[in-house]
Amino acid sequence: MLVAASLIARVAALLLVPAAVSQAQVIAFAGSRTAQRIPVPPPNPARCGPPPSTLITGVNGIGTSSLGAFTTVESNCLNPITGSLFNGLFSFLFAGGNTFFGTATGRVVLPPVEGKTTNTFEYLITGGTGQFAGATGRLHVEGAVTFNPDGTTDNTFRYIGTISTVPEPSTALLVGAGLAGLGMCARQRRAGRLD
């Protein structure tokens, strides 16, 4: 019995090594979204510092991507003198409670020409839920902004990048852990009989 238990423990240990080395899954992401009627950004010294910096909120977008349809909730600070976009936050919400979120920085070209301008962002993915639990990654974002007569803006963004997700434990890892536990139980039982 001791030989069998020892053999089981060795096989389990061999199964654990390759299973524990499983890599995060890297997912390519490409998509676009539109957001309309974004309100005039007010100052927000707590998040953005003193004026002239303002906080752009109410950016609720609807989009499509290589991973399916999604909605967004986005906000960021803007320095209208330098065009710097900073302290940004974003969340992408997919069906089934799958989300990823993170921080953003960028630049907008100012002043607008004929009521239009462009911007670029880098989105740093710092987490997620569902299939994106523990996600990390980076998205490059390019956008076009239209200034409406009522002071609101509309924008369209294009995203491209990668998302790394934390893999679930592999079957080999779970089987190996179970076999290791059985081997240790058998060894303890055998040792108890010898005392």
C-alpha positions as CSV (number, residue, x, y, z in Angstrom):
1,M,0.0,0.0,0.0
2,L,2.9,2.4,0.8
3,V,4.3,1.9,-2.7
4,A,0.9,2.6,-4.3
5,A,0.5,5.8,-2.2
6,S,4.0,6.9,-3.0
7,L,3.4,6.3,-6.7
8,I,0.1,8.3,-6.6
9,A,1.9,11.2,-4.8
10,R,4.6,11.3,-7.5
11,V,2.2,11.2,-10.4
12,A,0.2,14.0,-8.7
13,A,3.3,16.1,-8.3
14,L,4.2,15.6,-12.0
15,L,0.7,16.7,-13.0
16,L,0.9,19.8,-10.9
17,V,4.0,21.3,-12.5
18,P,2.6,21.8,-16.1
19,A,-0.8,22.7,-14.8
20,A,0.5,25.4,-12.5
21,V,2.3,27.0,-15.4
22,S,-0.9,27.8,-17.3
23,Q,-0.7,31.2,-19.0
24,A,-3.2,34.1,-19.0
25,Q,-5.4,34.1,-22.1
26,V,-4.6,37.1,-24.3
27,I,-7.7,38.3,-26.2
28,A,-7.5,40.7,-29.2
29,F,-10.1,43.5,-28.9
30,A,-11.3,45.8,-31.7
31,G,-14.5,47.8,-31.5
32,S,-16.2,51.2,-31.8
33,R,-18.8,53.1,-29.9
34,T,-20.8,56.3,-30.1
35,A,-21.9,58.6,-27.3
36,Q,-24.3,61.5,-27.7
37,R,-25.4,64.6,-25.9
38,I,-22.4,64.7,-23.4
39,P,-23.1,67.6,-21.1
40,V,-20.9,70.7,-20.8
41,P,-18.1,69.8,-18.4
42,P,-18.1,71.6,-15.1
43,P,-15.0,72.2,-12.9
44,N,-14.3,69.5,-10.3
45,P,-11.4,70.5,-8.2
46,A,-11.5,67.3,-6.1
47,R,-10.8,65.1,-9.0
48,C,-9.3,67.4,-11.7
49,G,-7.5,70.1,-9.7
50,P,-8.3,73.8,-10.0
51,P,-9.9,75.5,-13.0
52,P,-9.5,75.7,-16.0
53,S,-9.6,71.9,-15.7
54,T,-13.1,70.4,-16.0
55,L,-14.6,66.9,-15.5
56,I,-16.3,65.4,-18.6
57,T,-19.0,63.0,-17.3
58,G,-22.2,61.5,-18.7
59,V,-20.2,59.6,-21.4
60,N,-22.5,56.6,-21.8
61,G,-21.7,54.9,-25.1
62,I,-23.1,52.1,-27.1
63,G,-20.8,49.9,-29.2
64,T,-19.9,46.8,-31.0
65,S,-16.7,44.8,-30.9
66,S,-14.9,41.6,-31.7
67,L,-16.3,40.4,-28.3
68,G,-19.9,41.4,-29.0
69,A,-22.1,44.4,-28.2
70,F,-21.2,46.6,-25.2
71,T,-22.1,49.8,-23.4
72,T,-19.6,52.1,-21.7
73,V,-19.5,54.5,-18.8
74,E,-16.6,56.9,-19.2
75,S,-15.3,60.1,-17.6
76,N,-12.1,62.1,-17.6
77,C,-10.6,65.4,-16.7
78,L,-9.8,68.0,-19.4
79,N,-7.4,70.9,-19.4
80,P,-8.9,73.0,-22.2
81,I,-5.8,75.1,-22.5
82,T,-3.3,72.2,-23.1
83,G,-5.8,69.6,-24.5
84,S,-4.6,67.1,-21.8
85,L,-7.1,64.4,-20.9
86,F,-6.2,62.9,-17.6
87,N,-7.5,61.0,-14.5
88,G,-9.9,59.1,-16.8
89,L,-12.1,56.2,-15.7
90,F,-13.9,53.7,-17.9
91,S,-16.1,50.6,-17.7
92,F,-17.1,48.4,-20.6
93,L,-20.2,46.3,-19.9
94,F,-21.0,43.2,-21.9
95,A,-23.9,40.7,-21.7
96,G,-23.9,38.2,-18.8
97,G,-22.3,40.5,-16.3
98,N,-18.9,40.5,-18.1
99,T,-17.1,43.8,-17.6
100,F,-13.6,45.3,-17.7
101,F,-12.6,48.7,-16.4
102,G,-9.5,50.9,-15.8
103,T,-7.9,54.3,-16.2
104,A,-7.3,56.5,-19.2
105,T,-5.1,59.4,-20.3
106,G,-5.1,61.2,-23.6
107,R,-5.0,64.4,-25.7
108,V,-7.6,66.4,-27.6
109,V,-6.8,68.7,-30.5
110,L,-8.0,72.2,-29.6
111,P,-9.5,74.5,-30.7
112,P,-12.1,72.7,-32.7
113,V,-12.3,73.4,-36.4
114,E,-15.8,73.9,-37.8
115,G,-17.2,72.3,-34.6
116,K,-15.1,69.2,-34.8
117,T,-11.9,67.8,-33.3
118,T,-10.1,64.6,-32.7
119,N,-8.6,62.9,-29.6
120,T,-6.5,60.0,-28.7
121,F,-6.4,57.9,-25.5
122,E,-4.6,55.1,-23.9
123,Y,-6.9,52.9,-21.8
124,L,-5.1,50.8,-19.1
125,I,-7.3,47.8,-18.2
126,T,-6.9,47.2,-14.4
127,G,-9.7,44.6,-13.7
128,G,-13.0,43.1,-14.6
129,T,-15.8,40.7,-13.7
130,G,-17.2,37.5,-15.2
131,Q,-15.0,36.2,-18.1
132,F,-12.8,39.3,-17.6
133,A,-12.2,38.7,-13.8
134,G,-8.7,39.9,-13.0
135,A,-8.2,41.3,-16.5
136,T,-5.3,43.5,-17.5
137,G,-4.4,45.1,-20.8
138,R,-4.2,48.2,-22.9
139,L,-6.4,49.7,-25.6
140,H,-5.4,52.5,-28.0
141,V,-8.3,54.8,-28.7
142,E,-8.9,57.3,-31.5
143,G,-12.0,59.5,-31.5
144,A,-13.8,62.2,-33.3
145,V,-15.8,64.9,-31.3
146,T,-18.6,67.1,-32.6
147,F,-19.6,70.2,-30.7
148,N,-23.4,70.7,-30.8
149,P,-25.1,74.2,-30.8
150,D,-26.5,73.5,-27.3
151,G,-23.0,73.1,-25.8
152,T,-23.2,69.3,-25.6
153,T,-20.8,67.0,-27.6
154,D,-21.2,63.8,-29.6
155,N,-18.3,61.5,-30.1
156,T,-17.3,58.2,-31.8
157,F,-14.3,56.2,-30.5
158,R,-12.4,53.3,-32.1
159,Y,-10.6,50.9,-29.8
160,I,-7.9,48.4,-30.6
161,G,-5.7,46.4,-28.2
162,T,-5.4,43.3,-26.0
163,I,-6.9,42.0,-22.8
164,S,-5.2,39.4,-20.7
165,T,-7.5,37.3,-18.5
166,V,-6.6,35.1,-15.5
167,P,-7.1,31.4,-16.5
168,E,-9.3,29.1,-14.5
169,P,-7.4,26.2,-12.8
170,S,-6.8,23.5,-15.4
171,T,-8.3,20.0,-15.0
172,A,-4.8,18.5,-14.6
173,L,-4.2,20.9,-11.7
174,L,-7.4,19.9,-9.9
175,V,-6.9,16.1,-10.5
176,G,-3.3,16.4,-9.4
177,A,-4.2,18.2,-6.2
178,G,-6.8,15.5,-5.5
179,L,-4.4,12.7,-6.1
180,A,-1.8,14.3,-3.9
181,G,-4.4,14.6,-1.1
182,L,-5.2,10.9,-1.5
183,G,-1.6,9.9,-1.4
184,M,-1.0,11.9,1.8
185,C,-4.1,10.4,3.5
186,A,-3.0,6.9,2.6
187,R,0.5,7.6,3.9
188,Q,-0.8,9.0,7.2
189,R,-3.1,6.0,7.6
190,R,-0.2,3.6,7.0
191,A,2.0,5.5,9.4
192,G,-0.7,5.4,12.1
193,R,-0.9,1.6,11.9
194,L,2.8,1.2,12.4
195,D,2.8,3.2,15.7
